[in-house]
Amino acid sequence: MQTTRTMESILQVNNWDLIISGALLANFFTWYFRPLDGVREYIVDKWVGFFVKREWFWAVPGIKILTCPKCLAFWSILVYTFNLTDAIVASVLALAIKKFIKYVES
């Protein structure tokens, strides 16, 4: 028996708790939790220095995942769930959380 998937079933988001947790953790790890700043800056400096020294400039943007909550939420949810829709929703939610926190802080 062949099953056909409708667009509604393909785009359905079922993992709201996972998506919200991923977006919050991405914001927490990339910019909000200050004790991680030293470790993050050390890793970024070593990564950039390693690839610039070898003139592999194409690999330098790969470190963006540690400095961008939107990117970290997208890739971590995509790798964990293999669901593109969940990853996109987590990415947008991470961006909205960051904007909201910055608005509340100012």
Phi and psi in degrees as GROMACS dihedral restraints (atoms count N, CA, C in turn):
[ dihedral_restraints ]
;  ai    aj    ak    al  type     phi  dphi    fc
    3     4     5     6     1   -92.6    20    10
    4     5     6     7     1   131.8    20    10
    6     7     8     9     1  -105.6    20    10
    7     8     9    10     1   141.5    20    10
    9    10    11    12     1  -111.4    20    10
   10    11    12    13     1   137.7    20    10
   12    13    14    15     1  -100.6    20    10
   13    14    15    16     1   129.8    20    10
   15    16    17    18     1   -84.9    20    10
   16    17    18    19     1   165.3    20    10
   18    19    20    21     1   -62.4    20    10
   19    20    21    22     1   -32.8    20    10
   21    22    23    24     1   -63.8    20    10
   22    23    24    25     1   -40.8    20    10
   24    25    26    27     1   -73.8    20    10
   25    26    27    28     1   -29.3    20    10
   27    28    29    30     1   -71.8    20    10
   28    29    30    31     1   -39.5    20    10
   30    31    32    33     1   -91.7    20    10
   31    32    33    34     1     7.4    20    10
   33    34    35    36     1   -75.0    20    10
   34    35    36    37     1   132.6    20    10
   36    37    38    39     1  -101.6    20    10
   37    38    39    40     1   119.7    20    10
   39    40    41    42     1  -109.8    20    10
   40    41    42    43     1   -18.7    20    10
   42    43    44    45     1  -103.7    20    10
   43    44    45    46     1    57.2    20    10
   45    46    47    48     1   -63.3    20    10
   46    47    48    49     1   -38.7    20    10
   48    49    50    51     1   -65.2    20    10
   49    50    51    52     1   -38.9    20    10
   51    52    53    54     1   -68.7    20    10
   52    53    54    55     1   -40.7    20    10
   54    55    56    57     1   -65.5    20    10
   55    56    57    58     1   -46.0    20    10
   57    58    59    60     1   -65.4    20    10
   58    59    60    61     1   -41.6    20    10
   60    61    62    63     1   -63.1    20    10
   61    62    63    64     1   -42.9    20    10
   63    64    65    66     1   -63.1    20    10
   64    65    66    67     1   -41.6    20    10
   66    67    68    69     1   -67.0    20    10
   67    68    69    70     1   -41.9    20    10
   69    70    71    72     1   -66.0    20    10
   70    71    72    73     1   -43.9    20    10
   72    73    74    75     1   -65.8    20    10
   73    74    75    76     1   -36.2    20    10
   75    76    77    78     1   -62.7    20    10
   76    77    78    79     1   -43.0    20    10
   78    79    80    81     1   -65.6    20    10
   79    80    81    82     1   -39.9    20    10
   81    82    83    84     1   -62.0    20    10
   82    83    84    85     1   -47.2    20    10
   84    85    86    87     1   -77.6    20    10
   85    86    87    88     1   -30.6    20    10
   87    88    89    90     1   -87.1    20    10
   88    89    90    91     1   -29.4    20    10
   90    91    92    93     1  -152.6    20    10
   91    92    93    94     1   -24.6    20    10
   93    94    95    96     1   -81.7    20    10
   94    95    96    97     1   -35.7    20    10
   96    97    98    99     1   -88.4    20    10
   97    98    99   100     1   103.1    20    10
   99   100   101   102     1   -66.2    20    10
  100   101   102   103     1   -32.6    20    10
  102   103   104   105     1   -61.3    20    10
  103   104   105   106     1   -19.2    20    10
  105   106   107   108     1   -84.4    20    10
  106   107   108   109     1    -6.1    20    10
  108   109   110   111     1   -59.3    20    10
  109   110   111   112     1   -43.6    20    10
  111   112   113   114     1   -62.8    20    10
  112   113   114   115     1   -44.7    20    10
  114   115   116   117     1   -65.1    20    10
  115   116   117   118     1   -44.4    20    10
  117   118   119   120     1   -63.0    20    10
  118   119   120   121     1   -44.0    20    10
  120   121   122   123     1   -65.3    20    10
  121   122   123   124     1   -37.8    20    10
  123   124   125   126     1   -62.3    20    10
  124   125   126   127     1   -46.7    20    10
  126   127   128   129     1   -64.2    20    10
  127   128   129   130     1   -42.3    20    10
  129   130   131   132     1   -63.7    20    10
  130   131   132   133     1   -44.7    20    10
  132   133   134   135     1   -61.9    20    10
  133   134   135   136     1   -43.9    20    10
  135   136   137   138     1   -66.0    20    10
  136   137   138   139     1   -42.3    20    10
  138   139   140   141     1   -62.0    20    10
  139   140   141   142     1   -50.8    20    10
  141   142   143   144     1   -64.4    20    10
  142   143   144   145     1   -45.1    20    10
  144   145   146   147     1   -60.5    20    10
  145   146   147   148     1   -40.9    20    10
  147   148   149   150     1   -61.8    20    10
  148   149   150   151     1   -48.1    20    10
  150   151   152   153     1   -79.8    20    10
  151   152   153   154     1   -29.8    20    10
  153   154   155   156     1   -70.9    20    10
  154   155   156   157     1   -38.2    20    10
  156   157   158   159     1   -60.0    20    10
  157   158   159   160     1   -34.9    20    10
  159   160   161   162     1   -92.5    20    10
  160   161   162   163     1     2.4    20    10
  162   163   164   165     1    60.3    20    10
  163   164   165   166     1    36.6    20    10
  165   166   167   168     1  -101.7    20    10
  166   167   168   169     1    69.6    20    10
  168   169   170   171     1   -66.7    20    10
  169   170   171   172     1   -22.3    20    10
  171   172   173   174     1   -66.9    20    10
  172   173   174   175     1   -22.6    20    10
  174   175   176   177     1   -90.5    20    10
  175   176   177   178     1   -12.3    20    10
  177   178   179   180     1   -62.9    20    10
  178   179   180   181     1   -41.6    20    10
  180   181   182   183     1   -65.2    20    10
  181   182   183   184     1    -9.7    20    10
  183   184   185   186     1   -62.7    20    10
  184   185   186   187     1   -21.4    20    10
  186   187   188   189     1   -78.2    20    10
  187   188   189   190     1    -8.0    20    10
  189   190   191   192     1   -58.2    20    10
  190   191   192   193     1   -24.7    20    10
  192   193   194   195     1   -63.6    20    10
  193   194   195   196     1   -25.0    20    10
  195   196   197   198     1   -87.2    20    10
  196   197   198   199     1   -10.5    20    10
  198   199   200   201     1  -117.6    20    10
  199   200   201   202     1    -4.0    20    10
  201   202   203   204     1  -124.1    20    10
  202   203   204   205     1   115.4    20    10
  204   205   206   207     1   -64.4    20    10
  205   206   207   208     1   -33.1    20    10
  207   208   209   210     1   -63.8    20    10
  208   209   210   211     1   -44.0    20    10
  210   211   212   213     1   -69.5    20    10
  211   212   213   214     1   -43.5    20    10
  213   214   215   216     1   -63.9    20    10
  214   215   216   217     1   -41.8    20    10
  216   217   218   219     1   -64.2    20    10
  217   218   219   220     1   -44.5    20    10
  219   220   221   222     1   -60.4    20    10
  220   221   222   223     1   -53.8    20    10
  222   223   224   225     1   -70.7    20    10
  223   224   225   226     1   -37.0    20    10
  225   226   227   228     1   -68.2    20    10
  226   227   228   229     1   -42.0    20    10
  228   229   230   231     1   -69.6    20    10
  229   230   231   232     1   -37.3    20    10
  231   232   233   234     1   -64.0    20    10
  232   233   234   235     1   -43.8    20    10
  234   235   236   237     1   -67.9    20    10
  235   236   237   238     1   -37.4    20    10
  237   238   239   240     1   -74.2    20    10
  238   239   240   241     1   -41.4    20    10
  240   241   242   243     1  -107.0    20    10
  241   242   243   244     1   -17.1    20    10
  243   244   245   246     1    55.7    20    10
  244   245   246   247     1    33.6    20    10
  246   247   248   249     1  -124.0    20    10
  247   248   249   250     1   112.0    20    10
  249   250   251   252     1   -65.0    20    10
  250   251   252   253     1   -37.8    20    10
  252   253   254   255     1   -63.7    20    10
  253   254   255   256     1   -45.5    20    10
  255   256   257   258     1   -61.3    20    10
  256   257   258   259     1   -39.5    20    10
  258   259   260   261     1   -65.7    20    10
  259   260   261   262     1   -40.8    20    10
  261   262   263   264     1   -67.1    20    10
  262   263   264   265     1   -42.8    20    10
  264   265   266   267     1   -64.1    20    10
  265   266   267   268     1   -40.5    20    10
  267   268   269   270     1   -64.0    20    10
  268   269   270   271     1   -38.8    20    10
  270   271   272   273     1   -64.4    20    10
  271   272   273   274     1   -46.3    20    10
  273   274   275   276     1   -65.9    20    10
  274   275   276   277     1   -40.3    20    10
  276   277   278   279     1   -64.9    20    10
  277   278   279   280     1   -39.9    20    10
  279   280   281   282     1   -62.3    20    10
  280   281   282   283     1   -40.5    20    10
  282   283   284   285     1   -65.2    20    10
  283   284   285   286     1   -41.9    20    10
  285   286   287   288     1   -65.6    20    10
  286   287   288   289     1   -39.3    20    10
  288   289   290   291     1   -63.7    20    10
  289   290   291   292     1   -43.5    20    10
  291   292   293   294     1   -62.3    20    10
  292   293   294   295     1   -45.9    20    10
  294   295   296   297     1   -62.9    20    10
  295   296   297   298     1   -40.1    20    10
  297   298   299   300     1   -65.5    20    10
  298   299   300   301     1   -44.0    20    10
  300   301   302   303     1   -64.9    20    10
  301   302   303   304     1   -42.4    20    10
  303   304   305   306     1   -65.4    20    10
  304   305   306   307     1   -35.0    20    10
  306   307   308   309     1   -66.9    20    10
  307   308   309   310     1   -42.3    20    10
  309   310   311   312     1   -68.5    20    10
  310   311   312   313     1   -37.5    20    10
  312   313   314   315     1   -67.3    20    10
  313   314   315   316     1   -31.7    20    10
